[in-house]
């Protein structure tokens, strides 16, 4: 889990680095949601 301290450190990054961090997190979350959705719906077949 991201802690408040980690979020504060991320906010101190330059804009390009900050954007990259959030893009990575978004990609990982999207991948997890897709896998969960896929596994749930394949199991229903």
CHARMM internal coordinates of N, CA and C (Angstrom, degrees):
IC EDIT
DIST 1 N 1 CA 1.4584
DIST 1 CA 1 C 1.5191
ANGL 1 N 1 CA 1 C 109.67
DIST 1 C 2 N 1.3088
ANGL 1 CA 1 C 2 N 114.52
DIHE 1 N 1 CA 1 C 2 N 143.55
DIST 2 N 2 CA 1.4547
ANGL 1 C 2 N 2 CA 118.50
DIHE 1 CA 1 C 2 N 2 CA 175.03
DIST 2 CA 2 C 1.5217
ANGL 2 N 2 CA 2 C 108.60
DIHE 1 C 2 N 2 CA 2 C -74.96
DIST 2 C 3 N 1.2933
ANGL 2 CA 2 C 3 N 114.72
DIHE 2 N 2 CA 2 C 3 N 131.98
DIST 3 N 3 CA 1.4531
ANGL 2 C 3 N 3 CA 119.26
DIHE 2 CA 2 C 3 N 3 CA 176.64
DIST 3 CA 3 C 1.5170
ANGL 3 N 3 CA 3 C 109.21
DIHE 2 C 3 N 3 CA 3 C -93.71
DIST 3 C 4 N 1.3005
ANGL 3 CA 3 C 4 N 116.07
DIHE 3 N 3 CA 3 C 4 N 167.20
DIST 4 N 4 CA 1.4542
ANGL 3 C 4 N 4 CA 120.46
DIHE 3 CA 3 C 4 N 4 CA 177.15
DIST 4 CA 4 C 1.5262
ANGL 4 N 4 CA 4 C 110.37
DIHE 3 C 4 N 4 CA 4 C -58.66
DIST 4 C 5 N 1.3342
ANGL 4 CA 4 C 5 N 116.26
DIHE 4 N 4 CA 4 C 5 N -40.35
DIST 5 N 5 CA 1.4683
ANGL 4 C 5 N 5 CA 120.17
DIHE 4 CA 4 C 5 N 5 CA 178.45
DIST 5 CA 5 C 1.5329
ANGL 5 N 5 CA 5 C 111.38
DIHE 4 C 5 N 5 CA 5 C -61.31
DIST 5 C 6 N 1.3366
ANGL 5 CA 5 C 6 N 116.73
DIHE 5 N 5 CA 5 C 6 N -42.52
DIST 6 N 6 CA 1.4619
ANGL 5 C 6 N 6 CA 120.22
DIHE 5 CA 5 C 6 N 6 CA 178.86
DIST 6 CA 6 C 1.5272
ANGL 6 N 6 CA 6 C 111.05
DIHE 5 C 6 N 6 CA 6 C -63.84
DIST 6 C 7 N 1.3208
ANGL 6 CA 6 C 7 N 116.77
DIHE 6 N 6 CA 6 C 7 N -41.54
DIST 7 N 7 CA 1.4619
ANGL 6 C 7 N 7 CA 119.80
DIHE 6 CA 6 C 7 N 7 CA 178.56
DIST 7 CA 7 C 1.5268
ANGL 7 N 7 CA 7 C 110.70
DIHE 6 C 7 N 7 CA 7 C -63.88
DIST 7 C 8 N 1.3145
ANGL 7 CA 7 C 8 N 117.51
DIHE 7 N 7 CA 7 C 8 N -39.70
DIST 8 N 8 CA 1.4614
ANGL 7 C 8 N 8 CA 120.73
DIHE 7 CA 7 C 8 N 8 CA 177.86
DIST 8 CA 8 C 1.5256
ANGL 8 N 8 CA 8 C 110.80
DIHE 7 C 8 N 8 CA 8 C -63.72
DIST 8 C 9 N 1.3261
ANGL 8 CA 8 C 9 N 116.91
DIHE 8 N 8 CA 8 C 9 N -39.58
DIST 9 N 9 CA 1.4689
ANGL 8 C 9 N 9 CA 120.34
DIHE 8 CA 8 C 9 N 9 CA 178.23
DIST 9 CA 9 C 1.5246
ANGL 9 N 9 CA 9 C 111.06
DIHE 8 C 9 N 9 CA 9 C -66.92
DIST 9 C 10 N 1.3139
ANGL 9 CA 9 C 10 N 117.45
DIHE 9 N 9 CA 9 C 10 N -40.26
DIST 10 N 10 CA 1.4636
ANGL 9 C 10 N 10 CA 120.81
DIHE 9 CA 9 C 10 N 10 CA 177.23
DIST 10 CA 10 C 1.5259
ANGL 10 N 10 CA 10 C 109.98
DIHE 9 C 10 N 10 CA 10 C -60.92
DIST 10 C 11 N 1.3215
ANGL 10 CA 10 C 11 N 116.43
DIHE 10 N 10 CA 10 C 11 N -40.88
DIST 11 N 11 CA 1.4638
ANGL 10 C 11 N 11 CA 120.16
DIHE 10 CA 10 C 11 N 11 CA -179.44
DIST 11 CA 11 C 1.5250
ANGL 11 N 11 CA 11 C 112.23
DIHE 10 C 11 N 11 CA 11 C -64.03
DIST 11 C 12 N 1.3208
ANGL 11 CA 11 C 12 N 117.86
DIHE 11 N 11 CA 11 C 12 N -20.46
DIST 12 N 12 CA 1.4641
ANGL 11 C 12 N 12 CA 121.65
DIHE 11 CA 11 C 12 N 12 CA 179.84
DIST 12 CA 12 C 1.5314
ANGL 12 N 12 CA 12 C 112.49
DIHE 11 C 12 N 12 CA 12 C -83.64
DIST 12 C 13 N 1.3274
ANGL 12 CA 12 C 13 N 117.23
DIHE 12 N 12 CA 12 C 13 N -10.65
DIST 13 N 13 CA 1.4620
ANGL 12 C 13 N 13 CA 120.39
DIHE 12 CA 12 C 13 N 13 CA 179.19
DIST 13 CA 13 C 1.5246
ANGL 13 N 13 CA 13 C 110.08
DIHE 12 C 13 N 13 CA 13 C -68.89
DIST 13 C 14 N 1.3320
ANGL 13 CA 13 C 14 N 115.40
DIHE 13 N 13 CA 13 C 14 N 159.44
DIST 14 N 14 CA 1.4657
ANGL 13 C 14 N 14 CA 117.23
DIHE 13 CA 13 C 14 N 14 CA 174.15
DIST 14 CA 14 C 1.5291
ANGL 14 N 14 CA 14 C 108.22
DIHE 13 C 14 N 14 CA 14 C -70.30
DIST 14 C 15 N 1.3180
ANGL 14 CA 14 C 15 N 115.74
DIHE 14 N 14 CA 14 C 15 N 164.97
DIST 15 N 15 CA 1.4709
ANGL 14 C 15 N 15 CA 120.41
DIHE 14 CA 14 C 15 N 15 CA -172.17
DIST 15 CA 15 C 1.5234
ANGL 15 N 15 CA 15 C 113.51
DIHE 14 C 15 N 15 CA 15 C -58.52
DIST 15 C 16 N 1.3351
ANGL 15 CA 15 C 16 N 117.54
DIHE 15 N 15 CA 15 C 16 N -39.91
DIST 16 N 16 CA 1.4691
ANGL 15 C 16 N 16 CA 119.95
DIHE 15 CA 15 C 16 N 16 CA 179.98
DIST 16 CA 16 C 1.5204
ANGL 16 N 16 CA 16 C 111.67
DIHE 15 C 16 N 16 CA 16 C -64.94
DIST 16 C 17 N 1.3283
ANGL 16 CA 16 C 17 N 116.89
DIHE 16 N 16 CA 16 C 17 N -44.52
DIST 17 N 17 CA 1.4721
ANGL 16 C 17 N 17 CA 120.52
DIHE 16 CA 16 C 17 N 17 CA 179.44
DIST 17 CA 17 C 1.5265
ANGL 17 N 17 CA 17 C 110.82
DIHE 16 C 17 N 17 CA 17 C -66.32
DIST 17 C 18 N 1.3115
ANGL 17 CA 17 C 18 N 116.51
DIHE 17 N 17 CA 17 C 18 N -41.64
DIST 18 N 18 CA 1.4626
ANGL 17 C 18 N 18 CA 121.07
DIHE 17 CA 17 C 18 N 18 CA 179.09
DIST 18 CA 18 C 1.5300
ANGL 18 N 18 CA 18 C 109.78
DIHE 17 C 18 N 18 CA 18 C -61.18
DIST 18 C 19 N 1.3117
ANGL 18 CA 18 C 19 N 116.54
DIHE 18 N 18 CA 18 C 19 N -44.67
DIST 19 N 19 CA 1.4563
ANGL 18 C 19 N 19 CA 121.08
DIHE 18 CA 18 C 19 N 19 CA 178.58
DIST 19 CA 19 C 1.5268
ANGL 19 N 19 CA 19 C 110.80
DIHE 18 C 19 N 19 CA 19 C -60.83
DIST 19 C 20 N 1.3231
ANGL 19 CA 19 C 20 N 116.82
DIHE 19 N 19 CA 19 C 20 N -42.20
DIST 20 N 20 CA 1.4603
ANGL 19 C 20 N 20 CA 121.42
DIHE 19 CA 19 C 20 N 20 CA 179.46
DIST 20 CA 20 C 1.5262
ANGL 20 N 20 CA 20 C 111.17
DIHE 19 C 20 N 20 CA 20 C -62.15
DIST 20 C 21 N 1.3228
ANGL 20 CA 20 C 21 N 117.34
DIHE 20 N 20 CA 20 C 21 N -44.19
DIST 21 N 21 CA 1.4721
ANGL 20 C 21 N 21 CA 121.29
DIHE 20 CA 20 C 21 N 21 CA 179.02
DIST 21 CA 21 C 1.5256
ANGL 21 N 21 CA 21 C 110.01
DIHE 20 C 21 N 21 CA 21 C -58.31
DIST 21 C 22 N 1.3268
ANGL 21 CA 21 C 22 N 116.58
DIHE 21 N 21 CA 21 C 22 N -47.52
DIST 22 N 22 CA 1.4607
ANGL 21 C 22 N 22 CA 119.22
DIHE 21 CA 21 C 22 N 22 CA -177.73
DIST 22 CA 22 C 1.5212
ANGL 22 N 22 CA 22 C 112.28
DIHE 21 C 22 N 22 CA 22 C -70.71
DIST 22 C 23 N 1.3170
ANGL 22 CA 22 C 23 N 118.43
DIHE 22 N 22 CA 22 C 23 N -31.99
DIST 23 N 23 CA 1.4702
ANGL 22 C 23 N 23 CA 120.63
DIHE 22 CA 22 C 23 N 23 CA 175.43
DIST 23 CA 23 C 1.5220
ANGL 23 N 23 CA 23 C 110.62
DIHE 22 C 23 N 23 CA 23 C -64.90
DIST 23 C 24 N 1.3274
ANGL 23 CA 23 C 24 N 116.64
DIHE 23 N 23 CA 23 C 24 N -41.27
DIST 24 N 24 CA 1.4685
ANGL 23 C 24 N 24 CA 120.53
DIHE 23 CA 23 C 24 N 24 CA 178.28
DIST 24 CA 24 C 1.5294
ANGL 24 N 24 CA 24 C 110.36
DIHE 23 C 24 N 24 CA 24 C -62.60
DIST 24 C 25 N 1.3216
ANGL 24 CA 24 C 25 N 116.50
DIHE 24 N 24 CA 24 C 25 N -46.32
DIST 25 N 25 CA 1.4658
ANGL 24 C 25 N 25 CA 120.85
DIHE 24 CA 24 C 25 N 25 CA 179.72
DIST 25 CA 25 C 1.5280
ANGL 25 N 25 CA 25 C 110.06
DIHE 24 C 25 N 25 CA 25 C -61.73
DIST 25 C 26 N 1.3382
ANGL 25 CA 25 C 26 N 117.43
DIHE 25 N 25 CA 25 C 26 N -45.97
DIST 26 N 26 CA 1.4655
ANGL 25 C 26 N 26 CA 121.03
DIHE 25 CA 25 C 26 N 26 CA 179.02
DIST 26 CA 26 C 1.5246
ANGL 26 N 26 CA 26 C 111.35
DIHE 25 C 26 N 26 CA 26 C -59.78
DIST 26 C 27 N 1.3285
ANGL 26 CA 26 C 27 N 116.83
DIHE 26 N 26 CA 26 C 27 N -42.84
DIST 27 N 27 CA 1.4639
ANGL 26 C 27 N 27 CA 120.91
DIHE 26 CA 26 C 27 N 27 CA -179.75
DIST 27 CA 27 C 1.5220
ANGL 27 N 27 CA 27 C 110.92
DIHE 26 C 27 N 27 CA 27 C -62.67
DIST 27 C 28 N 1.3254
ANGL 27 CA 27 C 28 N 116.44
DIHE 27 N 27 CA 27 C 28 N -42.91
DIST 28 N 28 CA 1.4654
ANGL 27 C 28 N 28 CA 120.15
DIHE 27 CA 27 C 28 N 28 CA -179.74
DIST 28 CA 28 C 1.5277
ANGL 28 N 28 CA 28 C 110.97
DIHE 27 C 28 N 28 CA 28 C -65.09
DIST 28 C 29 N 1.3225
ANGL 28 CA 28 C 29 N 116.72
DIHE 28 N 28 CA 28 C 29 N -41.69
DIST 29 N 29 CA 1.4652
ANGL 28 C 29 N 29 CA 120.14
DIHE 28 CA 28 C 29 N 29 CA 179.63
DIST 29 CA 29 C 1.5211
ANGL 29 N 29 CA 29 C 110.97
DIHE 28 C 29 N 29 CA 29 C -66.81
DIST 29 C 30 N 1.3281
ANGL 29 CA 29 C 30 N 117.11
DIHE 29 N 29 CA 29 C 30 N -40.61
DIST 30 N 30 CA 1.4591
ANGL 29 C 30 N 30 CA 120.84
DIHE 29 CA 29 C 30 N 30 CA 178.34
DIST 30 CA 30 C 1.5219
ANGL 30 N 30 CA 30 C 110.47
DIHE 29 C 30 N 30 CA 30 C -63.00
DIST 30 C 31 N 1.3246
ANGL 30 CA 30 C 31 N 116.59
DIHE 30 N 30 CA 30 C 31 N -43.32
DIST 31 N 31 CA 1.4608
ANGL 30 C 31 N 31 CA 121.04
DIHE 30 CA 30 C 31 N 31 CA 178.64
DIST 31 CA 31 C 1.5275
ANGL 31 N 31 CA 31 C 110.78
DIHE 30 C 31 N 31 CA 31 C -61.26
DIST 31 C 32 N 1.3360
ANGL 31 CA 31 C 32 N 117.15
DIHE 31 N 31 CA 31 C 32 N -44.02
DIST 32 N 32 CA 1.4575
ANGL 31 C 32 N 32 CA 120.83
DIHE 31 CA 31 C 32 N 32 CA 179.52
DIST 32 CA 32 C 1.5252
ANGL 32 N 32 CA 32 C 111.10
DIHE 31 C 32 N 32 CA 32 C -63.54
DIST 32 C 33 N 1.3371
ANGL 32 CA 32 C 33 N 117.04
DIHE 32 N 32 CA 32 C 33 N -43.66
DIST 33 N 33 CA 1.4666
ANGL 32 C 33 N 33 CA 120.30
DIHE 32 CA 32 C 33 N 33 CA 178.81
DIST 33 CA 33 C 1.5246
ANGL 33 N 33 CA 33 C 110.66
DIHE 32 C 33 N 33 CA 33 C -61.24
DIST 33 C 34 N 1.3400
ANGL 33 CA 33 C 34 N 116.91
DIHE 33 N 33 CA 33 C 34 N -42.55
DIST 34 N 34 CA 1.4594
ANGL 33 C 34 N 34 CA 120.58
DIHE 33 CA 33 C 34 N 34 CA 179.71
DIST 34 CA 34 C 1.5224
ANGL 34 N 34 CA 34 C 110.46
DIHE 33 C 34 N 34 CA 34 C -63.41
DIST 34 C 35 N 1.3320
ANGL 34 CA 34 C 35 N 117.03
DIHE 34 N 34 CA 34 C 35 N -46.19
DIST 35 N 35 CA 1.4646
ANGL 34 C 35 N 35 CA 120.12
DIHE 34 CA 34 C 35 N 35 CA 179.75
DIST 35 CA 35 C 1.5221
ANGL 35 N 35 CA 35 C 111.12
DIHE 34 C 35 N 35 CA 35 C -61.13
DIST 35 C 36 N 1.3383
ANGL 35 CA 35 C 36 N 116.92
DIHE 35 N 35 CA 35 C 36 N -43.97
DIST 36 N 36 CA 1.4623
ANGL 35 C 36 N 36 CA 120.34
DIHE 35 CA 35 C 36 N 36 CA 179.00
DIST 36 CA 36 C 1.5258
ANGL 36 N 36 CA 36 C 110.99
DIHE 35 C 36 N 36 CA 36 C -61.98
DIST 36 C 37 N 1.3416
ANGL 36 CA 36 C 37 N 116.49
DIHE 36 N 36 CA 36 C 37 N -44.67
DIST 37 N 37 CA 1.4697
ANGL 36 C 37 N 37 CA 121.59
DIHE 36 CA 36 C 37 N 37 CA 178.78
DIST 37 CA 37 C 1.5195
ANGL 37 N 37 CA 37 C 110.42
DIHE 36 C 37 N 37 CA 37 C -62.07
DIST 37 C 38 N 1.3316
ANGL 37 CA 37 C 38 N 116.42
DIHE 37 N 37 CA 37 C 38 N -46.88
DIST 38 N 38 CA 1.4623
ANGL 37 C 38 N 38 CA 121.81
DIHE 37 CA 37 C 38 N 38 CA -179.09
DIST 38 CA 38 C 1.5289
ANGL 38 N 38 CA 38 C 110.58
DIHE 37 C 38 N 38 CA 38 C -61.19
DIST 38 C 39 N 1.3247
ANGL 38 CA 38 C 39 N 116.49
DIHE 38 N 38 CA 38 C 39 N -48.81
DIST 39 N 39 CA 1.4736
ANGL 38 C 39 N 39 CA 120.03
DIHE 38 CA 38 C 39 N 39 CA -179.21
DIST 39 CA 39 C 1.5267
ANGL 39 N 39 CA 39 C 111.93
DIHE 38 C 39 N 39 CA 39 C -61.94
DIST 39 C 40 N 1.3155
ANGL 39 CA 39 C 40 N 116.82
DIHE 39 N 39 CA 39 C 40 N -39.90
DIST 40 N 40 CA 1.4625
ANGL 39 C 40 N 40 CA 120.54
DIHE 39 CA 39 C 40 N 40 CA 179.70
DIST 40 CA 40 C 1.5242
ANGL 40 N 40 CA 40 C 110.59
DIHE 39 C 40 N 40 CA 40 C -65.77
DIST 40 C 41 N 1.3177
ANGL 40 CA 40 C 41 N 117.16
DIHE 40 N 40 CA 40 C 41 N -43.13
DIST 41 N 41 CA 1.4653
ANGL 40 C 41 N 41 CA 120.50
DIHE 40 CA 40 C 41 N 41 CA -175.52
DIST 41 CA 41 C 1.5104
ANGL 41 N 41 CA 41 C 112.67
DIHE 40 C 41 N 41 CA 41 C -79.37
DIST 41 C 42 N 1.3131
ANGL 41 CA 41 C 42 N 119.30
DIHE 41 N 41 CA 41 C 42 N -30.10
DIST 42 N 42 CA 1.4692
ANGL 41 C 42 N 42 CA 121.26
DIHE 41 CA 41 C 42 N 42 CA 175.32
DIST 42 CA 42 C 1.5283
ANGL 42 N 42 CA 42 C 108.81
DIHE 41 C 42 N 42 CA 42 C -70.19
DIST 42 C 43 N 1.3191
ANGL 42 CA 42 C 43 N 116.87
DIHE 42 N 42 CA 42 C 43 N -36.92
DIST 43 N 43 CA 1.4583
ANGL 42 C 43 N 43 CA 120.39
DIHE 42 CA 42 C 43 N 43 CA 179.10
DIST 43 CA 43 C 1.5267
ANGL 43 N 43 CA 43 C 110.92
DIHE 42 C 43 N 43 CA 43 C -65.19
DIST 43 C 44 N 1.3299
ANGL 43 CA 43 C 44 N 117.15
DIHE 43 N 43 CA 43 C 44 N -25.78
DIST 44 N 44 CA 1.4631
ANGL 43 C 44 N 44 CA 121.20
DIHE 43 CA 43 C 44 N 44 CA -178.39
DIST 44 CA 44 C 1.5363
ANGL 44 N 44 CA 44 C 112.03
DIHE 43 C 44 N 44 CA 44 C -80.21
DIST 44 C 45 N 1.3242
ANGL 44 CA 44 C 45 N 117.64
DIHE 44 N 44 CA 44 C 45 N -12.15
DIST 45 N 45 CA 1.4761
ANGL 44 C 45 N 45 CA 119.86
DIHE 44 CA 44 C 45 N 45 CA -178.72
DIST 45 CA 45 C 1.4985
ANGL 45 N 45 CA 45 C 112.76
DIHE 44 C 45 N 45 CA 45 C -74.14
END
COOR INIT
IC SEED 1 N 1 CA 1 C
IC BUILD
